[in-house]
Amino acid sequence: MTAAAAPTSWFPWDDVLEAGLGLLRLKPAELWAMTPREFAWCVGLNRAARPVPARDDLGALMARFPDLEGVTDDGRDLHRVDRGRHGVLCRGAIEP
């Protein structure tokens, strides 16, 4: 005697549970109380896909804004310069 195969579902229950209970850290009662529209909003399914830059456009941006290496214009080590709260080099920064 063999066990019957579990029926497959057209709905991605595993993904919903993983996102709701794991990613969003909802309590089970909170997850099941949500409408499908609320759930979609929370996991970002309602957002329009953002366009990806073309390879040539990305190359132009990389050439225009190269990664900073070495030292600043006035000779200070980049590793000792304040990069600001967003990790961006602050040109007028004071060394710590």
Buried (B, 14 or more C-beta within 10 A) or exposed (E): EEEEEEEEEEEEEEEBEEBBBEEBEBEEEEBEEBEEEEBEEBBEEEEEEEEEEEEEEEEEEEEEEEEEEEEBEEEEEEEEBEEEEEEEEEEEBEEE
